[in-house]
Amino acid sequence: MKQAFWLILLAATAFADVIRLHDGTKLEGEIVAETETQFRIEVPTARGTIIQTRIVPKSDVAEVTRW
């Protein structure tokens, strides 16, 4: 049962958008909105049981990889 849980968790993070910041921080989740100046990304925390919404200014972003 534990193996199935980890496989599901791995699969969920394997298909994520990634925002890498200039300071080296990597945010993996789903980009749910984008404006001219910022991204809004939902990032799973606590083993995927809690979703945290982060607002990231585009000026802080070094790279964006979309799934």
Biopython code that builds the backbone (N, CA, C, O; Angstrom):
import numpy as np
from Bio.PDB.StructureBuilder import StructureBuilder

atoms = [
    (1, "MET", "N", (0.821, -1.197, 0.000)),
    (1, "MET", "CA", (0.000, 0.000, 0.000)),
    (1, "MET", "C", (0.864, 1.261, 0.000)),
    (1, "MET", "O", (0.565, 2.225, -0.705)),
    (2, "LYS", "N", (1.939, 1.249, 0.795)),
    (2, "LYS", "CA", (2.813, 2.416, 0.844)),
    (2, "LYS", "C", (3.470, 2.668, -0.517)),
    (2, "LYS", "O", (3.669, 3.818, -0.908)),
    (3, "GLN", "N", (3.802, 1.600, -1.231)),
    (3, "GLN", "CA", (4.421, 1.756, -2.539)),
    (3, "GLN", "C", (3.468, 2.459, -3.507)),
    (3, "GLN", "O", (3.891, 3.318, -4.281)),
    (4, "ALA", "N", (2.196, 2.101, -3.467)),
    (4, "ALA", "CA", (1.211, 2.724, -4.344)),
    (4, "ALA", "C", (1.098, 4.218, -4.030)),
    (4, "ALA", "O", (0.993, 5.037, -4.942)),
    (5, "PHE", "N", (1.118, 4.568, -2.757)),
    (5, "PHE", "CA", (1.043, 5.971, -2.354)),
    (5, "PHE", "C", (2.203, 6.761, -2.930)),
    (5, "PHE", "O", (2.001, 7.838, -3.490)),
    (6, "TRP", "N", (3.405, 6.244, -2.801)),
    (6, "TRP", "CA", (4.587, 6.941, -3.295)),
    (6, "TRP", "C", (4.586, 7.038, -4.818)),
    (6, "TRP", "O", (5.037, 8.042, -5.369)),
    (7, "LEU", "N", (4.087, 6.013, -5.504)),
    (7, "LEU", "CA", (4.011, 6.065, -6.958)),
    (7, "LEU", "C", (3.035, 7.146, -7.417)),
    (7, "LEU", "O", (3.306, 7.867, -8.377)),
    (8, "ILE", "N", (1.911, 7.253, -6.734)),
    (8, "ILE", "CA", (0.929, 8.287, -7.064)),
    (8, "ILE", "C", (1.520, 9.671, -6.799)),
    (8, "ILE", "O", (1.361, 10.584, -7.610)),
    (9, "LEU", "N", (2.199, 9.824, -5.668)),
    (9, "LEU", "CA", (2.816, 11.112, -5.336)),
    (9, "LEU", "C", (3.898, 11.469, -6.360)),
    (9, "LEU", "O", (3.987, 12.620, -6.786)),
    (10, "LEU", "N", (4.706, 10.509, -6.752)),
    (10, "LEU", "CA", (5.744, 10.744, -7.750)),
    (10, "LEU", "C", (5.127, 11.132, -9.082)),
    (10, "LEU", "O", (5.608, 12.057, -9.737)),
    (11, "ALA", "N", (4.082, 10.450, -9.490)),
    (11, "ALA", "CA", (3.416, 10.760, -10.762)),
    (11, "ALA", "C", (2.817, 12.160, -10.724)),
    (11, "ALA", "O", (2.857, 12.875, -11.726)),
    (12, "ALA", "N", (2.272, 12.554, -9.601)),
    (12, "ALA", "CA", (1.662, 13.881, -9.489)),
    (12, "ALA", "C", (2.703, 14.987, -9.626)),
    (12, "ALA", "O", (2.421, 16.029, -10.216)),
    (13, "THR", "N", (3.899, 14.774, -9.091)),
    (13, "THR", "CA", (4.930, 15.804, -9.190)),
    (13, "THR", "C", (5.677, 15.734, -10.508)),
    (13, "THR", "O", (6.301, 16.716, -10.911)),
    (14, "ALA", "N", (5.631, 14.605, -11.187)),
    (14, "ALA", "CA", (6.328, 14.467, -12.464)),
    (14, "ALA", "C", (5.657, 15.301, -13.556)),
    (14, "ALA", "O", (6.302, 15.653, -14.544)),
    (15, "PHE", "N", (4.397, 15.616, -13.396)),
    (15, "PHE", "CA", (3.650, 16.371, -14.397)),
    (15, "PHE", "C", (3.313, 17.760, -13.880)),
    (15, "PHE", "O", (2.167, 18.201, -13.959)),
    (16, "ALA", "N", (4.308, 18.438, -13.357)),
    (16, "ALA", "CA", (4.081, 19.740, -12.751)),
    (16, "ALA", "C", (4.748, 20.839, -13.569)),
    (16, "ALA", "O", (5.723, 20.604, -14.283)),
    (17, "ASP", "N", (4.199, 22.040, -13.445)),
    (17, "ASP", "CA", (4.879, 23.218, -13.953)),
    (17, "ASP", "C", (5.981, 23.550, -12.947)),
    (17, "ASP", "O", (5.842, 23.287, -11.752)),
    (18, "VAL", "N", (7.064, 24.126, -13.436)),
    (18, "VAL", "CA", (8.176, 24.474, -12.551)),
    (18, "VAL", "C", (8.561, 25.928, -12.789)),
    (18, "VAL", "O", (8.787, 26.351, -13.923)),
    (19, "ILE", "N", (8.629, 26.679, -11.700)),
    (19, "ILE", "CA", (9.136, 28.047, -11.742)),
    (19, "ILE", "C", (10.430, 28.060, -10.937)),
    (19, "ILE", "O", (10.434, 27.744, -9.747)),
    (20, "ARG", "N", (11.521, 28.424, -11.590)),
    (20, "ARG", "CA", (12.814, 28.521, -10.921)),
    (20, "ARG", "C", (13.130, 30.002, -10.736)),
    (20, "ARG", "O", (13.112, 30.776, -11.693)),
    (21, "LEU", "N", (13.420, 30.388, -9.492)),
    (21, "LEU", "CA", (13.686, 31.785, -9.172)),
    (21, "LEU", "C", (15.178, 32.093, -9.278)),
    (21, "LEU", "O", (16.007, 31.183, -9.295)),
    (22, "HIS", "N", (15.511, 33.376, -9.348)),
    (22, "HIS", "CA", (16.910, 33.798, -9.439)),
    (22, "HIS", "C", (17.720, 33.352, -8.230)),
    (22, "HIS", "O", (18.926, 33.134, -8.347)),
    (23, "ASP", "N", (17.080, 33.212, -7.064)),
    (23, "ASP", "CA", (17.805, 32.797, -5.862)),
    (23, "ASP", "C", (17.986, 31.279, -5.765)),
    (23, "ASP", "O", (18.531, 30.781, -4.781)),
    (24, "GLY", "N", (17.524, 30.537, -6.796)),
    (24, "GLY", "CA", (17.690, 29.085, -6.816)),
    (24, "GLY", "C", (16.474, 28.309, -6.334)),
    (24, "GLY", "O", (16.429, 27.089, -6.487)),
    (25, "THR", "N", (15.498, 28.979, -5.762)),
    (25, "THR", "CA", (14.284, 28.319, -5.299)),
    (25, "THR", "C", (13.543, 27.720, -6.487)),
    (25, "THR", "O", (13.450, 28.336, -7.549)),
    (26, "LYS", "N", (13.017, 26.508, -6.298)),
    (26, "LYS", "CA", (12.256, 25.839, -7.347)),
    (26, "LYS", "C", (10.849, 25.574, -6.828)),
    (26, "LYS", "O", (10.679, 24.901, -5.811)),
    (27, "LEU", "N", (9.838, 26.098, -7.519)),
    (27, "LEU", "CA", (8.443, 25.891, -7.158)),
    (27, "LEU", "C", (7.825, 24.935, -8.174)),
    (27, "LEU", "O", (7.798, 25.226, -9.370)),
    (28, "GLU", "N", (7.330, 23.801, -7.700)),
    (28, "GLU", "CA", (6.696, 22.816, -8.576)),
    (28, "GLU", "C", (5.223, 22.734, -8.229)),
    (28, "GLU", "O", (4.860, 22.558, -7.066)),
    (29, "GLY", "N", (4.378, 22.861, -9.235)),
    (29, "GLY", "CA", (2.944, 22.807, -9.015)),
    (29, "GLY", "C", (2.213, 23.097, -10.303)),
    (29, "GLY", "O", (2.647, 22.692, -11.381)),
    (30, "GLU", "N", (1.096, 23.801, -10.189)),
    (30, "GLU", "CA", (0.307, 24.152, -11.367)),
    (30, "GLU", "C", (0.183, 25.663, -11.455)),
    (30, "GLU", "O", (-0.327, 26.312, -10.541)),
    (31, "ILE", "N", (0.656, 26.218, -12.571)),
    (31, "ILE", "CA", (0.468, 27.640, -12.812)),
    (31, "ILE", "C", (-0.998, 27.833, -13.182)),
    (31, "ILE", "O", (-1.462, 27.334, -14.207)),
    (32, "VAL", "N", (-1.718, 28.564, -12.336)),
    (32, "VAL", "CA", (-3.163, 28.717, -12.537)),
    (32, "VAL", "C", (-3.530, 30.080, -13.109)),
    (32, "VAL", "O", (-4.650, 30.270, -13.583)),
    (33, "ALA", "N", (-2.595, 31.034, -13.070)),
    (33, "ALA", "CA", (-2.863, 32.359, -13.640)),
    (33, "ALA", "C", (-1.542, 33.036, -13.951)),
    (33, "ALA", "O", (-0.511, 32.769, -13.333)),
    (34, "GLU", "N", (-1.612, 33.920, -14.931)),
    (34, "GLU", "CA", (-0.432, 34.687, -15.322)),
    (34, "GLU", "C", (-0.887, 36.052, -15.815)),
    (34, "GLU", "O", (-1.825, 36.164, -16.604)),
    (35, "THR", "N", (-0.204, 37.089, -15.335)),
    (35, "THR", "CA", (-0.438, 38.438, -15.834)),
    (35, "THR", "C", (0.874, 38.933, -16.445)),
    (35, "THR", "O", (1.840, 38.178, -16.548)),
    (36, "GLU", "N", (0.902, 40.170, -16.837)),
    (36, "GLU", "CA", (2.130, 40.745, -17.392)),
    (36, "GLU", "C", (3.246, 40.811, -16.363)),
    (36, "GLU", "O", (4.423, 40.820, -16.724)),
    (37, "THR", "N", (2.887, 40.856, -15.075)),
    (37, "THR", "CA", (3.897, 41.071, -14.034)),
    (37, "THR", "C", (4.079, 39.925, -13.058)),
    (37, "THR", "O", (5.036, 39.939, -12.283)),
    (38, "GLN", "N", (3.193, 38.922, -13.062)),
    (38, "GLN", "CA", (3.298, 37.871, -12.051)),
    (38, "GLN", "C", (2.690, 36.544, -12.502)),
    (38, "GLN", "O", (1.890, 36.478, -13.435)),
    (39, "PHE", "N", (3.109, 35.487, -11.793)),
    (39, "PHE", "CA", (2.513, 34.163, -11.927)),
    (39, "PHE", "C", (1.780, 33.838, -10.639)),
    (39, "PHE", "O", (2.176, 34.294, -9.566)),
    (40, "ARG", "N", (0.719, 33.056, -10.733)),
    (40, "ARG", "CA", (0.079, 32.469, -9.564)),
    (40, "ARG", "C", (0.221, 30.962, -9.740)),
    (40, "ARG", "O", (-0.256, 30.401, -10.727)),
    (41, "ILE", "N", (0.882, 30.302, -8.776)),
    (41, "ILE", "CA", (1.130, 28.873, -8.856)),
    (41, "ILE", "C", (0.611, 28.203, -7.590)),
    (41, "ILE", "O", (0.806, 28.707, -6.483)),
    (42, "GLU", "N", (-0.051, 27.065, -7.765)),
    (42, "GLU", "CA", (-0.522, 26.260, -6.638)),
    (42, "GLU", "C", (0.507, 25.164, -6.403)),
    (42, "GLU", "O", (0.763, 24.337, -7.278)),
    (43, "VAL", "N", (1.093, 25.171, -5.210)),
    (43, "VAL", "CA", (2.177, 24.264, -4.862)),
    (43, "VAL", "C", (1.700, 23.300, -3.783)),
    (43, "VAL", "O", (1.291, 23.737, -2.707)),
    (44, "PRO", "N", (1.747, 21.975, -4.055)),
    (44, "PRO", "CA", (1.364, 21.019, -3.019)),
    (44, "PRO", "C", (2.428, 20.950, -1.920)),
    (44, "PRO", "O", (3.625, 20.926, -2.206)),
    (45, "THR", "N", (1.981, 20.920, -0.669)),
    (45, "THR", "CA", (2.875, 20.780, 0.479)),
    (45, "THR", "C", (2.332, 19.676, 1.375)),
    (45, "THR", "O", (1.260, 19.134, 1.108)),
    (46, "ALA", "N", (3.049, 19.345, 2.416)),
    (46, "ALA", "CA", (2.633, 18.317, 3.375)),
    (46, "ALA", "C", (2.244, 17.024, 2.662)),
    (46, "ALA", "O", (1.155, 16.484, 2.860)),
    (47, "ARG", "N", (3.176, 16.541, 1.818)),
    (47, "ARG", "CA", (2.956, 15.304, 1.052)),
    (47, "ARG", "C", (1.747, 15.388, 0.137)),
    (47, "ARG", "O", (1.081, 14.383, -0.114)),
    (48, "GLY", "N", (1.464, 16.576, -0.357)),
    (48, "GLY", "CA", (0.388, 16.758, -1.314)),
    (48, "GLY", "C", (-0.988, 16.939, -0.711)),
    (48, "GLY", "O", (-1.971, 17.031, -1.445)),
    (49, "THR", "N", (-1.086, 16.993, 0.614)),
    (49, "THR", "CA", (-2.402, 17.110, 1.245)),
    (49, "THR", "C", (-2.865, 18.559, 1.384)),
    (49, "THR", "O", (-4.049, 18.809, 1.608)),
    (50, "ILE", "N", (-1.953, 19.506, 1.255)),
    (50, "ILE", "CA", (-2.292, 20.924, 1.360)),
    (50, "ILE", "C", (-1.777, 21.630, 0.104)),
    (50, "ILE", "O", (-0.653, 21.387, -0.333)),
    (51, "ILE", "N", (-2.596, 22.494, -0.465)),
    (51, "ILE", "CA", (-2.190, 23.274, -1.634)),
    (51, "ILE", "C", (-1.973, 24.713, -1.194)),
    (51, "ILE", "O", (-2.870, 25.348, -0.639)),
    (52, "GLN", "N", (-0.773, 25.218, -1.446)),
    (52, "GLN", "CA", (-0.432, 26.596, -1.107)),
    (52, "GLN", "C", (-0.389, 27.409, -2.396)),
    (52, "GLN", "O", (0.278, 27.016, -3.353)),
    (53, "THR", "N", (-1.086, 28.528, -2.430)),
    (53, "THR", "CA", (-1.055, 29.406, -3.592)),
    (53, "THR", "C", (0.022, 30.462, -3.380)),
    (53, "THR", "O", (0.025, 31.174, -2.376)),
    (54, "ARG", "N", (0.937, 30.550, -4.344)),
    (54, "ARG", "CA", (2.024, 31.525, -4.272)),
    (54, "ARG", "C", (1.891, 32.509, -5.427)),
    (54, "ARG", "O", (1.618, 32.112, -6.560)),
    (55, "ILE", "N", (2.080, 33.771, -5.141)),
    (55, "ILE", "CA", (2.140, 34.823, -6.152)),
    (55, "ILE", "C", (3.621, 35.145, -6.345)),
    (55, "ILE", "O", (4.314, 35.498, -5.390)),
    (56, "VAL", "N", (4.099, 35.025, -7.577)),
    (56, "VAL", "CA", (5.515, 35.207, -7.854)),
    (56, "VAL", "C", (5.687, 36.325, -8.888)),
    (56, "VAL", "O", (5.192, 36.211, -10.009)),
    (57, "PRO", "N", (6.379, 37.392, -8.521)),
    (57, "PRO", "CA", (6.644, 38.446, -9.505)),
    (57, "PRO", "C", (7.545, 37.904, -10.630)),
    (57, "PRO", "O", (8.496, 37.168, -10.368)),
    (58, "LYS", "N", (7.243, 38.266, -11.849)),
    (58, "LYS", "CA", (8.047, 37.789, -12.974)),
    (58, "LYS", "C", (9.490, 38.287, -12.885)),
    (58, "LYS", "O", (10.396, 37.654, -13.426)),
    (59, "SER", "N", (9.707, 39.401, -12.214)),
    (59, "SER", "CA", (11.067, 39.916, -12.063)),
    (59, "SER", "C", (11.942, 38.987, -11.223)),
    (59, "SER", "O", (13.169, 39.063, -11.300)),
    (60, "ASP", "N", (11.330, 38.110, -10.423)),
    (60, "ASP", "CA", (12.066, 37.149, -9.594)),
    (60, "ASP", "C", (12.324, 35.833, -10.316)),
    (60, "ASP", "O", (13.060, 34.989, -9.806)),
    (61, "VAL", "N", (11.732, 35.640, -11.494)),
    (61, "VAL", "CA", (11.758, 34.352, -12.185)),
    (61, "VAL", "C", (12.942, 34.262, -13.141)),
    (61, "VAL", "O", (13.166, 35.144, -13.970)),
    (62, "ALA", "N", (13.699, 33.165, -13.001)),
    (62, "ALA", "CA", (14.815, 32.894, -13.902)),
    (62, "ALA", "C", (14.381, 32.011, -15.055)),
    (62, "ALA", "O", (14.861, 32.174, -16.176)),
    (63, "GLU", "N", (13.457, 31.057, -14.787)),
    (63, "GLU", "CA", (13.055, 30.093, -15.807)),
    (63, "GLU", "C", (11.680, 29.529, -15.478)),
    (63, "GLU", "O", (11.341, 29.347, -14.309)),
    (64, "VAL", "N", (10.892, 29.252, -16.510)),
    (64, "VAL", "CA", (9.588, 28.617, -16.353)),
    (64, "VAL", "C", (9.543, 27.410, -17.268)),
    (64, "VAL", "O", (9.843, 27.511, -18.458)),
    (65, "THR", "N", (9.166, 26.261, -16.708)),
    (65, "THR", "CA", (8.964, 25.042, -17.486)),
    (65, "THR", "C", (7.526, 24.620, -17.286)),
    (65, "THR", "O", (7.091, 24.356, -16.165)),
    (66, "ARG", "N", (6.799, 24.559, -18.373)),
    (66, "ARG", "CA", (5.380, 24.174, -18.287)),
    (66, "ARG", "C", (5.187, 22.739, -18.747)),
    (66, "ARG", "O", (5.798, 22.284, -19.714)),
    (67, "TRP", "N", (4.334, 22.051, -18.037)),
    (67, "TRP", "CA", (4.004, 20.676, -18.434)),
    (67, "TRP", "C", (3.125, 20.680, -19.615)),
    (67, "TRP", "O", (2.738, 19.617, -20.099)),
]
sb = StructureBuilder()
sb.init_structure("model")
sb.init_model(0)
sb.init_chain("A")
sb.init_seg("    ")
for serial, (resi, resn, name, xyz) in enumerate(atoms, 1):
    if name == "N":
        sb.init_residue(resn, " ", resi, " ")
    sb.init_atom(name, np.array(xyz, "f"), 0.0, 1.0, " ", f" {name:<3s}", serial, name[0])
structure = sb.get_structure()
